């Protein structure tokens, strides 16, 4: 265990870690090629924003963008250098978890404790040209506006959704809705869909994760005058969609071939999603510089 500017950095958190005991923290999952993390600045902004919303970072405990960038960059490069001779791929998934400082029992935290950083990495082999079939999860997402958008560590809803997915055949992912049937996201990705030539993505004001790739795509669409409506829409509206895709920072854009609703497969046109996926790869490369 080492200490950098009072922030503990460890790959083996203690039993007193608040992430372990209460899910008290946030994280970001990043894609790295040869030790260079994609969309790094955006991941850093998301981590800092989420940590501030959770008051892990506050007026008494702060962290600079440059310090966090150095931490992630050094870890990704060091981990790649250590494993590059044994890995079969130049790609890695790098994850950084920010937990509130360790404490004894009790929910009440100290707002003066320095956070604990828990970095990890594993090799990854991208699936080129992948497309998926989606279904509808029976489990619904709870609404909690205070925590909405944050990639916090309380992910039991996603765990249960993945268990539900494992029991289904012929489906690669599930759409998660709220109790009213309003679309929120997939089990580990955000969702975009095109109806009558108009792109839409679910509103995340009450639940869901505002993913880095979702933000990147929305920024790209705005810059290129591609109007996208952020809205609340019932999942049954996908029956009228022409094209659908999922997205996250690791898989980028994944076209959806179709949706299985009550045993009936409704197919989508994957070409618009594939074209956008190719464009996003170019845009990410440009942002990398």
N, C-alpha and C positions, 0 to 999 in steps of 0.2 A: 504494500500500500504506500503510495506517495502522496505528497501534498503540494499543490500548485496554487499560490496566492490564497491560501486558507481553504481551498476547495479540495475535498478528498476525492481521489481518482482510484477506483479499484474495480477489478473484474470479479471479485468475490466479496460482496457486501456482507456485513455482519448480521447476526440474528436480531439486532436492534434496529435494523434499517426500516424506515417507515414505508418504503416501497414494498417490502416483503410483508409487513404487518397490516398496512392499511391501503396499499395501492396509492400512496401519497407521492405523486410525481407525474412526470410526463416523459415522452420519448419521441424520437424520430428515426425512421428506417430509411437508409440511404443506399443508393447504388454507386459502387466505386469501380473504376476501370484502371488497373495498374496503380492503385493507390490514390487515384484522383477522384474525388467525390463529385457526382453530378448535382447540379442545382444547389451547391453548398450554401451560398448566401441565403437562399430561400429557406433551407432547412434551419439555418441559424436563426433567422428572423422568427420562424415558427416556434422553435424551442424557447427563445427568449420571451416571445409573446405569451406562450402557454404558461411558462414558469412564473411570469408576472401575474397572470390571471389567477393562478393558484397561490399567489403571494409567497412562493418559494424565493423569488427575487422580489425585493421591495426597497424602500428608502434606506434601510439598514444593511441589506445584503444585495449587492449588485454585481454584475458581470458584464464585461465589455464584449462587443462583437468580435474584436480582434483576438481576445483571449480564447473565446469559444472556437473560433475558426482555427487557431493554432492547435488547440487540443484535438479537434476532429482530424485535421490534416495530418498531424504527426502520427496519430493512432492508425489512420488508414494506410499511410506510407510504410510505417514500421511493420504493421501486420502483413502487408503485401510482400515486403522484402524478406520477412522471415519465412513465408510459406510459398514463395513463387516457384521454387524448385519442385515442390511436391504437389502443387495444385494443378489440375487439368485445365483450368480456365483463368483468364486474366481478370475476370469479374469477381467482385465480392459484394456481399450485403453487409454494410456497416450500420450498427445500431448504437445510439447513445441514449441512455436513460438518465434523467435528472431527478433524483429523489431529494426530498427534504432531509435535513440532517438527522442522524440517528437519535433516538430518544427511548426512554423507558416507557412502560405501559401507559395507556391513556390516549384518547383521540386528540386531545388538545396539543397542538404543536408549539414549539418555540419559533417565533418569527425572526429570531436573531441567529439561529443556527446556520452554519454554512452547508450548502447542498453537497450531496454525494453524487459523483459522476460514475456511471457504470457503462463502459464501452464494451462492445463485442463485435465480432466479425466472423463470417463464414463464406466459403467459396460459393459461386453461383454460376449457373449456365443458362443464359437467356434462351427462351424458346422463340425462334424466328417464325413469323407468319402464324402465330397461334390465334385461334378464335375459340369462343366458348358458347355453351348453351346454358341459360340461366333458368331458375325456377323461383318460386315464391316461398319464403320462409313462413312457417306457422308462428314462430316466436316473433314478437313485436318489440320495438325499441321504446323505452320509457322517455318521456319528455323532461328535460332538465336544462332550462335556458342558461343557468349559471355556468354549466359545464359544456354546453354545446359548442362544437367546433374544435374543442381542445382534444389533442391526442394524449389523454391522461392514461393512467395505468389501470383504471377500473374497466377491464375488458371482458367481464364475464358474459355479457350479452353476445359478444363475438365468439367467445369460446363455445357457448351453447349453440350458436348458429352453425359453427363448423361441425359440431357433433351431429346436428340435424342434417347437414349436408352429407355427411359420411353415410347416412342411412338411405340416401336417395341414389337412384341409378339413372345414368344418361343425363345428368345435370352436373355442371362444373362449378356453379356458384349460385347463391341465393340472394334475392332482393329482400332487404329488410325494410319494413314499413313501421309506422306508428300504429296505435290501436285503431285509428280511423282508416287505415289502409293507404295513408299518404306515403309515397316513396321517400326514403332517406338515403340509402346507400346499399352496397353489396357487403359481403362478410368482411372483406379487407380492402375494398376499393370504392371509389366514387363512381357515379353513374351519370352518363349523358345520353340523351335520346332526341331524335329528330322526328317531329310531327308536322306534316304539311309544309316541309321545307324550312321549318324553324327549330333551331336547337334549344333544348331545355336541360336544366340540371336541378336536382332537388334543393330546396331551401334548407339550410342547416341551423336555423335560428333557435330551434328547440331541442335538437338532438343530432348526432352524427359527427363525423370528423371532417374538418376542412383540410383535405389533403394538399400537399405541396404540388402534386401534378395537377390537381383540380384548379388550384390557383394559377399555375403556369398556363394551362389551357385557356382559362377565362381571360387572362391578360393578353394572350395571343389573339384571341377572338376580338377583344376590344380594340387592339392596335390595328387589326386588319378589317375592321368594320363588319365582323361576322356577329350578328346579334344573337345573344343567347339569353333566354329567359330563366332567371332563378326563381323557382315557384314551388308551390305545394300542388301536387297532382296525384290523383288516385292511381294505384298501380295498374288498374284495368285499362288505363289510357294507353298503355304500351301495346295493346291490341291494334292500335291505329298507327303505331310508329313505323317509319320507313327504315331508320337506321339507329342502332344502339351500340354504345361501347362502355367498357369499364376502364378505369385508369388508377394507377398509383405510381409512386416514385420508382418502384422496382420494375414493374412490368410495362410501364409507360401506358400506351393505349392498346387495349385488347378488344377487337371487334366482337360483337355478339351475333352469333348465327341465328339464334331464335330463343324464344321463351316457352317453357312448358307450363301451361295453365290447365290444371285439372286433367292431365293426360293428353292434352292437345298441344302440338308444337306449332307455334306461330313463327314463321321465318322472317328475317330482316335482310335488307340489302347491306352487305358488309363493305362495299366499295367506298362510300363516303368516309367511313371510319378508317379504312386502310390508307386512304389518301392523307387523311389528317394525321394518322400515326407516322407516316413517312415524313410529313412536314415537321412534326414534333421532334423527331430525331435530329433533323437539320437545325431546328431552333435551339435545341439543347446544346448541340455542338457549337453553335455561334455564341451562346451565352457562356460556355466554358472558355471561349477565346483561344 
